[in-house]
């Protein structure tokens, strides 16, 4: 596929399953998130629709419910399914530099960019979070 692209054009990531998650009537919203050094990012939250994005600067500690935390560096793509899946972390992994990502969210007009999850709901769903013990064994 990339053999037919002009010089300087590169496909970073393709997610064929993403299209099925876009709600009918959705709008596309492009959002830039800039995090100062060491910023923990937004508290645990969910988005009304899927998000496809790209880290443009620095490093982001990224964790979705059901997945181990991972560090995304400048040049890495990311995908969030939105809906019921909780975005647990989106922190700047660097203590001495800002980090930034640009994402496109597909959501119905008028819906919020994110909705913060209550402490009670987080406690009810803690079994869906990958624990540090599970992380350590899955990395090796």
Order of alpha helices (4+ residues) and beta strands (2+ residues): beta-beta-beta-beta-beta-beta-beta-beta-beta-alpha-alpha
